C-alpha cells in the first residue's frame, strides 16, 4: 500500500510538471484511472446486511457525530427513530435497509458517508443541522441525498465499466489522493446541499436538484482540474443561476444555428403570411375595443378633455365622442361617426398639424409624460371630403391624437394601415411577427427534437426504367 501511495504521488507530480500530455499517454492515464476506480465496484454492488453489527455501529457513530449524543442517550426507540428521521433515513426502524435496498451503490454509499463524517466532521454536522432547521417540505434528507449522489458519481466516472478504446478523458486530481472517490464525494455532497438551498427546493424537486448537481459536476470536470481544491473552486463558480444562464445561452445558440438551416428559412417564409394575418386581426380587434385619447385640435390640446374612439365590429366606421378621463363608453353612446371609406390617409410625427415645432414638442413631453417624444406618438387622419375641400392641406380637416405609449401608437397605426390596405410597418409588428414565427416553428419541430436538420433536402431517387408495374392477382 505504501508503494502504491508513493507511485500515485509520483505520477501526480509528473502530471503537474508536464506541460503537454499526448493522446497515447492520455489514453494510458485514462486506463489507469478506470482500473483504479473500478476497485470500488465490489462495494458499489454489495448490498448492506441490515443485521450486520458493523453496519449498525457505523450508523450509530454517524448519529453520535451529527447530534453529539452517546449510544446510551439514544437507546430508546422513539429517540432513535427521531434521529434517524432527521438524518434522512427512509427506514427508521432498521436504517441499514437503506443501504441494502439501494444497490448500487450499496455499501459504497455508507463508506462515503462515514468517511465524510469522520474526516470532515464540522462540514458534515453543518450539512445535517442545516437541513434539520428547514421546514419538513424543504428538508434535504442527508442519507437519501448521499445514496443518490454516490450512484450519480459512479455514473459520471463510469465505475464498473471496462476501459474504452481511444478514450483519453482522465482527471489529474484523482491521482492526487489515496481516497480519490471519497474525497470526490465529500466535495459533491456539500455542492448538492448548496444547490438545494439556492433552488429553494422541496422533496418533489429532488430529481431536478440532482440533475442540476450532475450538470455542475460534469461541467467542472471538463476543465480537468489538477487538484480537488481547484475542482471545489470551479464548482463554487457554477452556481444554480450560472447553470441556468449557460443552459439559456446554449439553447439560444442552438436555435440560432438551427434558424440558419435552409429548411427552417423556407418554413419561415411559408408561414409568414399566416402570422401576419393573425397580427392584422389582432390590430383590428384592438381598434374595435377602442382607446381614449387626450383631445387635441389642430391648434393644440383641449384642456382636460378626452375623447374615445372605437371601430365598429363590421370594420365600416369609427365611432367617437367626448368622455371623462376614467370613462369607458360603449359603442352606442359614441354619437359621432367617421366612415372608414372617408379616410384618405394619416400622417405621423412631424407631419401632424398639432405638432408645431421642437419647443412645443418638448413642452408637451414634460406636460403629458409620454414614453417617447410626441412627434413619434402623434398621428392624424385626413377625411376624403375635407381633403377635397381643402386641397392646400387645411388643418381643419384633421383629427389629431396623441397615444399614451409606444404600444398604443403602434397598434393604431398598424390598424389604420390595415383598414387602408397598406402594409404594417411598426416596431411592435416586427416584434410580434418574430415571436409568432419562433413559437410556430418550435411547435412544428417538437417531433424533430434531437434530430439534426440537414441544410439540403435528400436527393430525389431516379425514375424507374418503365412504369409497367405488375400487381399480383388478389
C-alpha positions in Angstrom: 0.0 0.0 0.0 2.9 2.4 0.8 4.4 1.6 -2.6 1.1 2.3 -4.3 0.7 5.6 -2.4 4.3 6.6 -3.4 3.7 5.7 -7.0 0.5 7.6 -7.2 2.1 10.7 -5.7 5.0 10.4 -8.1 2.5 10.2 -11.0 0.6 13.2 -9.8 3.8 15.2 -9.5 4.7 14.3 -13.1 1.3 15.3 -14.3 1.7 18.7 -12.6 5.2 19.3 -14.1 4.4 18.1 -17.6 3.2 20.8 -20.0 1.6 18.6 -22.5 0.2 15.1 -22.5 0.0 13.3 -25.8 -3.0 11.3 -26.9 -1.3 8.0 -26.2 -0.2 9.0 -22.8 -3.7 10.4 -22.2 -5.3 7.0 -23.1 -2.9 5.2 -20.7 -3.8 7.6 -17.9 -7.4 7.0 -18.6 -7.0 3.3 -18.5 -5.1 3.6 -15.2 -7.8 5.8 -13.8 -10.5 3.3 -14.9 -8.8 0.4 -13.3 -8.2 2.4 -10.1 -11.9 3.5 -9.9 -13.1 0.0 -10.6 -11.7 -1.1 -7.3 -14.8 0.5 -5.8 -17.1 -1.7 -8.0 -17.3 -4.5 -5.4 -18.5 -2.2 -2.6 -20.8 -0.5 -5.1 -22.6 -3.7 -6.0 -22.7 -5.2 -2.5 -25.9 -4.5 -0.5 -25.5 -3.9 3.2 -26.7 -6.5 5.6 -29.1 -4.7 8.0 -28.3 -7.2 10.7 -24.5 -6.8 10.4 -23.2 -5.3 13.7 -20.6 -3.3 11.8 -23.2 -1.6 9.7 -25.2 -0.6 12.8 -22.0 0.5 14.5 -21.2 2.9 11.6 -24.8 4.3 11.7 -24.5 4.8 15.5 -21.2 6.5 15.0 -22.7 8.8 12.4 -25.6 9.7 14.8 -23.2 10.5 17.6 -21.1 12.8 15.4 -24.0 14.7 13.9 -26.1 15.1 17.0 -23.5 14.9 19.8 -25.2 12.1 21.6 -23.8 8.9 23.1 -25.3 5.5 22.5 -26.9 5.3 25.9 -28.8 8.6 25.3 -30.1 7.3 22.0 -31.2 3.9 23.3 -35.0 4.5 23.4 -36.8 3.5 20.2 -38.6 6.8 19.8 -35.4 8.8 20.3 -33.6 6.7 17.7 -36.4 7.0 15.2 -36.4 10.8 15.6 -32.6 11.0 15.0 -32.8 8.6 12.0 -35.6 10.7 10.5 -33.5 13.9 10.9 -30.6 12.2 9.2 -32.8 11.3 6.3 -33.2 7.5 6.6 -36.2 6.1 4.8 -36.4 3.0 7.0 -36.2 4.4 10.5 -36.9 1.1 12.3 -33.9 -0.6 10.6 -31.8 2.1 8.8 -29.4 -0.5 7.4 -32.1 -1.3 4.9 -31.5 2.0 3.1 -28.1 0.7 2.0 -29.5 -2.7 1.2 -32.4 -1.8 -1.0 -30.5 0.9 -2.9 -27.9 -1.2 -4.6 -26.0 0.1 -6.4 -24.4 2.0 -4.7 -24.9 -0.3 -1.7 -22.1 -0.3 0.8 -20.1 2.3 -1.2 -22.6 5.0 -0.1 -22.2 4.0 3.6 -18.4 4.1 3.1 -18.6 7.7 1.7 -20.9 8.9 4.5 -18.6 7.5 7.2 -15.5 9.0 5.5 -17.2 12.4 5.3 -18.4 12.4 8.9 -15.0 11.2 10.3 -12.6 13.3 8.2 -14.8 16.5 7.7 -16.8 16.3 10.9 -17.6 20.0 11.0 -18.8 20.2 7.4 -20.9 17.0 7.9 -22.6 18.4 11.1 -23.2 21.7 9.3 -25.0 20.0 6.4 -27.1 17.8 8.6 -28.1 20.6 11.1 -28.9 23.0 8.2 -31.4 20.5 6.9 -32.8 19.9 10.4 -33.7 23.6 10.7 -35.6 23.7 7.4 -39.3 23.1 7.2 -40.2 19.4 6.6 -41.2 20.1 3.0 -37.9 21.8 2.3 -35.7 19.3 4.1 -33.0 17.7 2.0 -32.6 14.2 3.5 -28.9 13.7 4.1 -28.8 9.9 3.8 -31.1 9.7 0.7 -29.1 12.5 -0.9 -25.8 10.7 -0.2 -27.0 7.4 -1.6 -28.4 9.0 -4.8 -25.3 11.2 -5.2 -23.0 8.2 -4.8 -24.9 6.5 -7.6 -24.7 9.6 -9.8 -20.9 9.9 -9.2 -20.5 6.3 -10.2 -22.3 7.0 -13.4 -20.2 10.1 -14.1 -16.9 8.3 -13.5 -18.2 5.1 -15.2 -17.3 2.9 -12.3 -17.7 -0.8 -13.2 -17.2 -0.2 -17.0 -14.2 -1.5 -18.8 -11.8 1.0 -20.4 -12.9 2.2 -23.8 -10.6 2.3 -26.9 -9.2 5.6 -27.8 -10.7 7.3 -24.8 -8.4 10.0 -23.2 -10.6 11.6 -20.6 -8.7 11.5 -17.3 -8.8 13.7 -14.2 -5.4 14.5 -12.6 -7.0 15.3 -9.2 -8.0 11.6 -8.8 -4.3 10.7 -8.8 -3.6 13.3 -6.0 -5.2 11.4 -3.2 -5.2 7.9 -1.6 -9.0 8.1 -1.3 -10.0 9.8 -4.6 -13.6 8.8 -4.8 -14.3 9.5 -1.1 -12.8 13.0 -1.5 -14.8 13.5 -4.6 -18.0 12.6 -2.7 -17.2 15.0 0.2 -17.0 18.0 -2.1 -20.0 17.0 -4.2 -22.3 16.4 -1.2 -21.7 19.9 0.0 -22.4 21.1 -3.5 -25.7 19.2 -3.5 -26.7 20.9 -0.3 -25.7 24.3 -1.6 -27.7 23.8 -4.8 -30.7 22.6 -2.8 -30.6 25.9 -0.9 -30.1 28.0 -4.0 -33.1 26.3 -5.7 -35.3 26.6 -2.6 -36.2 23.0 -3.3 -38.7 20.7 -1.7 -38.8 16.9 -1.7 -40.7 16.9 -5.0 -37.8 18.7 -6.6 -35.2 16.1 -5.6 -34.7 14.7 -9.1 -34.3 18.2 -10.5 -31.8 19.2 -7.9 -29.8 16.0 -8.5 -29.9 16.7 -12.2 -28.5 20.3 -11.7 -25.8 19.0 -9.4 -24.8 16.4 -12.0 -24.6 19.2 -14.6 -22.4 21.2 -12.3 -20.1 18.3 -11.6 -19.8 17.3 -15.3 -19.0 20.9 -16.4 -16.4 21.3 -13.6 -14.7 18.1 -14.7 -14.4 19.3 -18.3 -11.5 21.6 -17.3 -9.6 18.5 -15.9 -8.9 20.2 -12.5 -5.4 19.3 -11.3 -6.4 19.2 -7.6 -9.5 18.8 -5.5 -9.2 22.4 -4.4 -9.3 23.6 -8.0 -12.3 21.4 -8.5 -14.1 22.9 -5.5 -13.3 26.4 -6.7 -14.8 25.6 -10.1 -17.9 24.2 -8.5 -18.4 27.3 -6.5 -18.4 29.3 -9.7 -21.0 27.1 -11.3 -24.0 28.2 -9.1 -27.6 27.3 -10.0 -28.0 30.7 -11.5 -24.9 30.3 -13.6 -26.1 26.9 -14.9 -29.5 28.4 -15.9 -27.6 31.2 -17.7 -25.4 28.6 -19.5 -28.4 26.5 -20.5 -30.2 29.6 -21.8 -27.2 30.7 -23.8 -26.7 27.2 -25.3 -30.4 27.0 -26.1 -30.3 30.3 -27.9 -27.1 29.4 -29.7 -28.7 26.1 -30.9 -31.8 27.9 -32.0 -29.8 30.5 -33.9 -27.8 27.8 -35.7 -31.0 25.9 -36.4 -32.6 29.0 -37.7 -29.9 29.4 -40.4 -30.7 26.0 -41.9 -32.2 26.2 -45.3 -35.4 24.2 -44.5 -36.1 26.5 -41.5 -35.6 29.6 -43.6 -38.0 28.2 -46.1 -40.5 27.2 -43.4 -40.4 30.8 -42.0 -41.1 32.2 -45.4 -44.0 29.8 -45.9 -45.8 30.6 -42.6 -45.1 34.4 -42.6 -48.3 35.3 -44.4 -50.3 33.3 -41.9 -48.7 35.0 -39.0 -49.1 38.5 -40.5 -52.8 37.7 -40.9 -53.0 36.9 -37.2 -51.4 40.2 -36.4 -53.8 42.1 -38.7 -56.8 40.5 -36.9 -55.3 41.4 -33.5 -54.8 45.0 -34.6 -58.4 45.3 -35.8 -59.7 43.8 -32.6 -57.6 46.4 -30.7 -59.3 49.2 -32.6 -62.7 47.6 -32.1 -62.0 47.6 -28.3 -61.2 51.2 -28.7 -58.9 53.8 -26.9 -59.3 57.0 -25.0 -57.1 60.0 -26.0 -56.5 63.4 -24.7 -58.5 65.7 -27.0 -56.4 67.7 -29.5 -57.3 70.1 -32.2 -55.0 71.5 -34.9 -54.4 74.4 -32.5 -53.2 72.1 -29.7 -54.6 70.4 -26.6 -58.1 71.0 -25.5 -57.7 71.4 -21.7 -58.8 68.5 -19.6 -60.9 67.0 -22.3 -60.8 63.4 -23.7 -62.5 61.6 -26.5 -62.9 57.9 -27.1 -62.6 56.2 -30.5 -63.9 52.7 -31.4 -64.1 50.8 -34.7 -67.3 49.1 -35.4 -67.2 45.2 -35.5 -68.0 45.3 -39.2 -65.0 47.5 -39.8 -67.1 50.1 -41.7 -66.7 53.1 -39.5 -65.2 54.7 -36.4 -67.5 56.0 -33.6 -66.1 58.7 -31.3 -67.3 61.1 -28.7 -66.2 63.2 -25.7 -65.7 61.4 -22.4 -64.3 61.8 -18.9 -60.8 60.7 -18.1 -61.9 57.5 -16.4 -64.9 56.7 -18.7 -65.2 53.7 -21.0 -68.2 54.3 -23.1 -70.0 51.6 -25.1 -70.2 52.0 -28.9 -73.8 53.1 -28.8 -73.0 56.2 -26.7 -70.4 57.5 -29.1 -72.6 59.6 -31.3 -70.1 60.9 -33.9 -69.2 58.7 -36.8 -66.3 58.6 -39.3 -66.8 56.1 -42.1 -63.6 54.2 -43.0 -64.3 54.9 -46.7 -63.9 58.6 -45.9 -60.4 58.3 -44.6 -57.9 59.4 -47.2 -54.7 58.8 -45.3 -53.0 59.5 -42.0 -49.7 61.1 -41.1 -47.4 60.7 -38.1 -44.8 62.6 -36.2 -43.6 65.9 -37.5 -46.2 65.9 -40.3 -49.0 66.2 -37.7 -50.6 69.7 -37.6 -50.8 69.8 -33.8 -47.0 69.3 -33.6 -45.8 72.8 -34.4 -42.1 73.0 -33.5 -39.5 71.4 -31.4 -40.1 73.8 -28.5 -43.8 72.8 -28.4 -43.0 69.1 -28.6 -40.6 69.3 -25.7 -43.2 71.2 -23.6 -45.9 68.6 -24.5 -43.5 65.8 -23.4 -43.0 67.4 -20.0 -46.7 68.0 -19.6 -48.1 64.7 -20.6 -45.2 62.4 -19.5 -45.0 60.5 -22.8 -42.9 57.4 -23.1 -41.3 58.8 -26.2 -41.5 62.2 -27.9 -44.9 63.2 -29.1 -43.6 63.6 -32.6 -43.5 59.8 -32.5 -46.9 59.4 -30.9 -49.0 62.0 -32.7 -50.9 60.9 -35.8 -53.7 62.4 -37.8 -56.3 61.2 -40.2 -57.5 63.2 -43.2 -61.0 62.5 -44.5 -61.6 62.4 -48.2 -64.3 65.0 -48.2 -62.4 67.6 -46.1 -59.3 67.0 -48.2 -61.2 67.8 -51.4 -62.4 71.0 -49.9 -59.0 71.9 -48.6 -56.6 71.0 -51.3 -53.9 73.1 -49.7 -53.8 70.8 -46.6 -56.1 73.0 -44.5 -55.5 71.8 -40.9 -59.3 72.0 -40.2 -59.6 68.6 -41.9 -57.5 66.8 -39.3 -58.5 64.6 -36.4 -55.5 64.8 -34.0 -54.4 62.2 -31.5 -51.5 61.6 -29.0 -51.1 58.0 -27.9 -50.3 57.2 -24.3 -47.3 54.9 -25.1 -45.5 53.2 -27.9 -47.7 50.1 -27.9 -50.9 52.1 -28.4 -49.2 54.2 -31.1 -48.1 51.0 -33.0 -51.5 49.3 -32.5 -53.4 52.3 -34.0 -51.0 53.0 -36.9 -51.0 49.3 -37.8 -54.8 49.1 -37.6 -55.2 52.2 -39.8 -52.7 50.7 -42.3 -54.8 47.5 -42.4 -58.0 49.4 -43.0 -56.4 51.5 -45.8 -54.9 48.4 -47.4 -51.3 49.2 -46.6 -48.6 47.1 -45.1 -48.0 47.3 -41.3 -44.6 48.8 -40.5 -44.5 49.4 -36.8 -41.7 48.2 -34.4 -44.3 46.2 -32.5 -45.5 44.4 -35.6 -41.9 43.1 -36.3 -41.6 42.0 -32.6 -44.9 40.2 -32.7 -44.1 38.6 -36.1 -40.7 37.3 -34.9 -42.3 36.0 -31.7 -45.1 34.2 -33.6 -42.7 32.7 -36.1 -40.4 31.4 -33.4 -43.2 29.9 -31.5 -44.8 28.3 -34.5 -41.5 26.8 -35.7 -40.8 25.4 -32.2 -44.2 23.7 -32.2 -43.8 22.3 -35.6 -40.3 21.0 -34.7 -41.3 19.3 -31.5 -41.4 15.9 -33.2 -38.0 16.5 -34.6 -36.4 17.2 -31.2 -32.8 15.8 -31.2 -32.7 15.2 -34.9 -30.2 17.1 -37.0 -31.9 19.1 -39.7 -29.8 18.9 -43.0 -29.1 22.0 -44.9 -30.2 20.4 -48.2 -33.1 18.1 -48.8 -32.4 14.4 -49.6 -31.9 13.7 -53.3 -34.9 12.5 -55.3 -34.3 8.9 -56.4 -34.1 8.3 -60.2 -37.2 7.4 -62.1 -37.7 3.7 -62.8 -36.9 2.3 -66.3 -40.5 1.9 -67.0 -43.9 2.2 -65.4 -45.2 -1.2 -66.3 -45.9 -2.3 -62.8 -47.4 -5.7 -62.3 -49.7 -6.4 -59.4 -50.3 -10.0 -58.3 -53.9 -11.1 -58.5 -55.8 -10.8 -55.3 
